[in-house]
Amino acid sequence: MRVCVFCGSRPGRANEYVETARTFGRLLAERGIGLVYGGASVGTMGEIADAALAAGGEVHGVIPQQLMAREIGHSGLTELHVVDSMHERKAKMAELSDAFVALPGGIGTMEELFEVWTWSMIGIHAKPLALLDVKGFYRPLVSLADHMVAEEFLRTDARELLIVEDDPVRLLDRFGALCESRS
């Protein structure tokens, strides 16, 4: 099993963001779950990859050629896929993954999250999707999604596709149960 993690090319303001990325990377490796991520060595992306690698995990990065220099592609991964575009990046990450998790991040993280959520809603994939809600980072987004349901712009079943969890261990336990029930 491999989990795709969307997260930041910056560390964020609070140390908890970096610490949670490290913890999540380590937990993935300890459970024998491979990590798929954006391929950078900086920000929480670099932290999660380094932690998974240090714990003996398998790490696949996917980065567009144009971002290699800017994001500083990680040179120590199990495999680094260099692709031609952001579209190819997202498609490759999805192809390599059995589930998706968004840790706190910026606009790129949001864009990746919303694309795989949309793909799930329209039946392109049936892979679990979750927010790891560090320090309540995703509370406003969850409120917005609930508001979209209340205003009938989002179906309840589509909203329920998005798992929200603040504990990395519980999140992985929920993923494991979902993956087992689908196989």
C-alpha positions as CSV (number, residue, x, y, z in Angstrom):
1,M,0.0,0.0,0.0
2,R,1.1,3.6,-0.7
3,V,-0.3,6.8,0.6
4,C,0.0,10.1,-1.3
5,V,0.6,13.0,1.0
6,F,0.0,16.6,-0.1
7,C,1.8,19.1,2.0
8,G,3.8,22.3,1.9
9,S,7.1,23.3,0.4
10,R,7.4,25.6,3.4
11,P,7.5,24.5,7.1
12,G,4.6,26.7,8.2
13,R,4.6,29.0,11.3
14,A,4.1,26.4,14.0
15,N,6.6,23.7,14.9
16,E,3.6,21.2,15.1
17,Y,3.3,21.2,11.3
18,V,6.9,19.9,10.9
19,E,6.6,17.5,13.8
20,T,3.4,16.0,12.5
21,A,4.9,15.6,9.0
22,R,7.9,13.8,10.6
23,T,5.6,11.6,12.8
24,F,3.3,10.7,9.8
25,G,6.3,9.8,7.7
26,R,7.7,7.6,10.4
27,L,4.3,5.9,11.0
28,L,3.9,5.2,7.3
29,A,7.3,3.4,7.3
30,E,6.7,1.5,10.5
31,R,3.4,0.2,9.1
32,G,5.1,-0.8,5.8
33,I,3.1,1.8,3.9
34,G,4.9,3.6,1.1
35,L,4.9,7.4,0.8
36,V,4.1,9.2,-2.5
37,Y,4.6,13.0,-2.4
38,G,5.7,16.0,-4.4
39,G,9.4,15.1,-4.5
40,A,10.9,18.2,-2.8
41,S,13.6,18.2,-0.1
42,V,12.2,21.4,1.5
43,G,9.3,22.3,3.8
44,T,7.0,19.7,5.3
45,M,7.5,17.8,2.0
46,G,11.2,17.3,2.8
47,E,10.4,16.5,6.5
48,I,7.9,13.7,5.8
49,A,10.2,12.1,3.2
50,D,13.3,12.3,5.4
51,A,11.4,10.8,8.4
52,A,10.0,7.9,6.3
53,L,13.4,7.2,4.8
54,A,15.1,7.3,8.2
55,A,12.5,4.7,9.5
56,G,13.3,2.4,6.5
57,G,10.3,3.4,4.4
58,E,9.8,3.4,0.6
59,V,9.4,7.0,-0.7
60,H,8.4,7.9,-4.2
61,G,8.6,11.6,-5.2
62,V,7.0,13.1,-8.3
63,I,8.2,16.5,-9.4
64,P,7.9,18.6,-12.6
65,Q,11.2,19.4,-14.4
66,Q,10.5,23.1,-14.0
67,L,10.4,22.8,-10.2
68,M,13.5,20.7,-9.8
69,A,15.7,23.7,-9.2
70,R,13.1,25.8,-7.3
71,E,11.8,23.1,-5.0
72,I,15.1,21.4,-4.8
73,G,14.2,17.9,-5.8
74,H,15.1,15.3,-3.1
75,S,18.0,13.2,-4.2
76,G,17.8,10.4,-1.6
77,L,14.4,8.8,-2.4
78,T,13.5,5.3,-3.3
79,E,12.5,6.7,-6.6
80,L,12.2,10.3,-8.0
81,H,9.9,10.7,-11.0
82,V,10.7,13.8,-13.0
83,V,7.7,14.7,-15.2
84,D,7.0,17.4,-17.8
85,S,4.1,19.2,-16.1
86,M,2.0,19.7,-13.0
87,H,-0.8,17.8,-14.7
88,E,1.5,14.8,-15.2
89,R,2.7,15.1,-11.6
90,K,-0.8,14.8,-10.2
91,A,-1.7,12.0,-12.5
92,K,1.5,10.1,-11.6
93,M,0.9,10.6,-7.9
94,A,-2.6,9.3,-8.2
95,E,-1.5,6.3,-10.2
96,L,1.1,5.3,-7.6
97,S,-1.2,5.7,-4.6
98,D,-3.9,3.8,-2.8
99,A,-5.1,6.7,-0.6
100,F,-4.6,10.4,-0.2
101,V,-3.9,12.7,2.8
102,A,-3.5,16.4,2.9
103,L,-1.4,17.9,5.7
104,P,-1.4,21.6,6.2
105,G,0.0,23.4,3.2
106,G,-0.6,26.3,0.7
107,I,-2.5,26.8,-2.4
108,G,-0.8,23.9,-4.2
109,T,-1.8,21.5,-1.5
110,M,-5.4,22.8,-1.8
111,E,-5.4,22.4,-5.5
112,E,-4.1,18.8,-5.3
113,L,-6.7,18.0,-2.6
114,F,-9.6,19.4,-4.5
115,E,-8.6,17.6,-7.7
116,V,-8.5,14.1,-6.1
117,W,-11.7,14.9,-4.1
118,T,-13.4,15.8,-7.4
119,W,-12.0,12.7,-9.1
120,S,-13.5,10.6,-6.3
121,M,-16.9,12.3,-6.5
122,I,-17.2,11.6,-10.3
123,G,-15.9,8.0,-10.0
124,I,-12.4,8.3,-11.4
125,H,-11.1,6.6,-8.3
126,A,-12.5,5.1,-5.1
127,K,-9.4,5.7,-2.9
128,P,-9.7,7.0,0.6
129,L,-9.1,10.7,1.0
130,A,-8.4,12.6,4.3
131,L,-7.3,15.8,6.0
132,L,-4.8,15.5,8.8
133,D,-6.1,18.4,10.8
134,V,-3.0,19.7,12.6
135,K,-3.8,22.5,15.1
136,G,-7.3,22.9,13.6
137,F,-5.7,24.0,10.3
138,Y,-8.5,22.6,8.3
139,R,-11.4,23.7,10.5
140,P,-12.3,26.5,8.1
141,L,-12.3,24.2,5.1
142,V,-14.4,21.6,6.8
143,S,-16.9,24.4,7.8
144,L,-16.9,25.5,4.2
145,A,-17.6,22.0,2.9
146,D,-20.5,21.7,5.5
147,H,-21.8,25.0,4.3
148,M,-21.7,23.8,0.7
149,V,-23.8,20.8,1.8
150,A,-26.3,23.1,3.6
151,E,-26.6,25.3,0.6
152,E,-27.0,22.2,-1.7
153,F,-23.9,22.8,-3.8
154,L,-22.3,19.6,-2.5
155,R,-24.0,16.3,-1.9
156,T,-23.8,14.8,1.6
157,D,-22.2,11.6,0.2
158,A,-19.6,13.7,-1.6
159,R,-18.8,15.6,1.6
160,E,-18.5,12.2,3.5
161,L,-15.8,11.1,1.1
162,L,-13.4,13.5,2.9
163,I,-12.2,11.9,6.2
164,V,-11.1,14.5,8.8
165,E,-8.8,13.3,11.6
166,D,-6.5,15.1,13.9
167,D,-4.5,12.1,15.0
168,P,-2.1,10.4,12.5
169,V,-2.5,6.9,14.1
170,R,-6.3,7.0,14.0
171,L,-6.2,8.3,10.4
172,L,-4.0,5.3,9.3
173,D,-6.2,2.9,11.3
174,R,-9.3,4.3,9.4
175,F,-7.5,4.0,6.1
176,G,-6.5,0.4,6.8
177,A,-10.1,-0.5,7.6
178,L,-11.4,1.2,4.5
179,C,-8.8,-0.4,2.2
180,E,-9.6,-3.9,3.7
181,S,-13.3,-3.4,3.2
182,R,-12.7,-2.5,-0.5
183,S,-10.5,-5.4,-1.3
